[in-house]
Amino acid sequence: MTSRPAGAAAGPAAPAGPPNPRRAEILGAAAELFARRGYHGVSIGDLGRAVGLTGPALYRHFSGKEAVLAEMLLDISERLLAEGVRRAADPDPGRALDALLRWHIAFALDNPALITVHERELDNVPEPQRHRIRRLQRAYVEEWVAVLRRLHPGLRDGRTRAAVHACFGLLNSTPRSAAGLDRDAMGELLRTMARAALDAAGREAG
């Protein structure tokens, strides 16, 4: 997922140690609320009520609404990159590309609210975290670019990146496109269309 920050305190850094299930619950509820009503249409009180907390009690977990959004988008960017690096490492570029496609499609089908929030709300993340998110996104794109260049050595970098971004546009359409099919059928349709488009870009370059 690659594309585009205001309210309370600075950093949203996740706490050290094991994952905090309460924080994860808040982030999940916030993603649904932000996707449905927009970041500016949701208050701290709304977030608290969604998980059975008062607004003041929520501040024990996050410094404010801005920190919730920043941690949410940092988390998904880190997860996408970590798994992208792992899958792109396959020495067979065809298998690596299929693995990347299956990973991103599964993420897109399982997290339509996160995709919606990411596309609409990144500019509401404070600059330091926004910069880091964009850096992670660029690194994720480059994993795909490297695999596609291995698969189609004749592709130039600019064309390859354009093809990858166009592919992400297709895969990240799930909040709008996935309603009419069951999950498996939609996943296979996205994989077939994306692979055909990326291969076509490579053949044209050749």
DAHUCOR-V649667 format. One record per residue. N is the residue number from 0. SS is DSSP state (H for helix, E for strand, - for the rest). PSI is psi in whole degrees, 0 to 359 (none if undefined). OMEGA is omega in radians with two decimals (NA if undefined). Layout:
n: (N;N)
ss: (SS;SS)
psi: (PSI;PSI)
omega: (OMEGA;OMEGA)
//
This chain:
n: (0;1;2;3;4;5;6;7;8;9;10;11;12;13;14;15;16;17;18;19;20;21;22;23;24;25;26;27;28;29;30;31;32;33;34;35;36;37;38;39;40;41;42;43;44;45;46;47;48;49;50;51;52;53;54;55;56;57;58;59;60;61;62;63;64;65;66;67;68;69;70;71;72;73;74;75;76;77;78;79;80;81;82;83;84;85;86;87;88;89;90;91;92;93;94;95;96;97;98;99;100;101;102;103;104;105;106;107;108;109;110;111;112;113;114;115;116;117;118;119;120;121;122;123;124;125;126;127;128;129;130;131;132;133;134;135;136;137;138;139;140;141;142;143;144;145;146;147;148;149;150;151;152;153;154;155;156;157;158;159;160;161;162;163;164;165;166;167;168;169;170;171;172;173;174;175;176;177;178;179;180;181;182;183;184;185;186;187;188;189;190;191;192;193;194;195;196;197;198;199;200;201;202;203;204;205)
ss: (-;-;-;-;-;-;-;-;-;-;-;-;-;-;-;-;-;-;-;-;H;H;H;H;H;H;H;H;H;H;H;H;H;H;H;H;H;-;H;H;H;-;-;H;H;H;H;H;H;H;-;-;-;-;H;H;H;H;-;-;-;-;-;-;H;H;H;H;H;H;H;H;H;H;H;H;H;H;H;H;H;H;H;H;H;H;H;H;-;-;-;-;H;H;H;H;H;H;H;H;H;H;H;H;H;H;H;H;H;H;-;H;H;H;H;H;H;H;H;H;H;H;H;H;-;-;H;H;H;H;H;H;H;H;H;H;H;H;H;H;H;H;H;H;H;H;H;H;H;H;H;-;-;-;-;-;H;H;H;H;H;H;H;H;H;H;H;H;H;H;H;-;-;H;H;H;H;H;H;H;-;-;H;H;H;H;H;H;H;H;H;H;H;H;H;H;H;H;H;H;H;H;H;H;H;-)
psi: (121;135;252;none;none;125;307;221;185;262;147;23;136;147;151;163;192;157;143;112;330;318;317;321;318;317;319;315;321;321;315;317;314;322;320;320;354;149;314;348;5;131;167;322;319;315;316;313;326;336;16;29;153;161;309;324;329;332;346;341;325;149;347;180;322;319;325;310;316;315;322;310;329;317;312;326;319;318;316;314;314;315;326;316;316;314;326;346;351;129;339;112;330;315;321;317;317;320;319;316;313;321;310;322;316;317;315;321;327;344;52;327;319;321;317;314;316;315;326;330;4;327;349;2;139;152;313;315;323;319;317;319;315;324;318;319;317;320;323;316;317;331;315;317;315;319;316;323;325;323;323;82;338;349;132;156;315;316;321;314;320;318;319;315;321;320;316;324;319;308;326;11;358;327;337;330;345;6;332;352;158;169;313;317;319;320;316;322;313;317;315;314;316;317;319;318;317;320;322;320;321;319;320;321;322;none)
omega: (-3.14;3.04;-2.86;NA;NA;3.04;-3.07;-2.90;-2.94;-2.84;3.14;-2.99;-3.13;-3.14;3.08;3.11;-3.08;-3.14;3.14;-3.06;3.13;3.09;3.12;3.11;3.13;3.14;3.12;3.12;3.14;3.12;-3.14;-3.12;-3.14;3.14;-3.05;-2.99;-3.08;-3.10;-3.07;3.10;-3.11;3.11;3.03;3.09;3.09;3.14;3.13;-3.12;-3.12;-3.14;3.08;3.11;2.93;3.10;3.14;-3.14;-3.14;3.14;3.05;-3.11;-3.13;-3.12;3.11;-3.10;3.13;3.14;3.08;-3.12;-3.10;-3.14;3.12;-3.06;3.01;-3.10;-3.09;3.12;3.11;3.14;3.12;-3.11;-3.09;-3.13;3.08;3.10;-3.11;-3.07;3.13;-3.09;3.11;-3.11;3.09;-3.04;3.09;3.09;3.13;-3.14;3.08;3.13;3.09;3.14;-3.10;3.11;-3.07;3.12;3.11;3.11;-3.09;3.14;-3.08;-3.01;-3.12;3.13;3.12;3.11;3.12;-3.13;-3.14;-3.10;-3.01;-2.83;-3.08;-3.13;3.08;3.06;3.12;-3.00;-3.10;3.13;3.12;3.11;-3.14;3.11;-3.12;3.09;3.09;3.13;3.12;3.12;3.11;3.09;-3.08;3.04;3.10;-3.13;-3.11;3.13;-3.12;3.09;3.07;-3.11;-3.12;-3.03;-3.14;-3.11;3.03;-3.06;-3.09;3.12;-3.13;3.13;3.11;3.12;3.13;3.13;3.09;3.09;3.11;3.09;3.09;-3.05;-3.11;3.10;-3.00;3.09;-3.12;-2.95;-2.92;-3.03;-2.97;-3.10;3.03;-2.98;-3.09;-3.13;3.13;3.12;-3.14;3.09;3.13;-3.14;-3.12;-3.12;-3.09;-3.14;3.12;-3.13;-3.12;3.09;3.12;3.10;3.12;3.14;3.13;3.12;-3.14;NA)
//
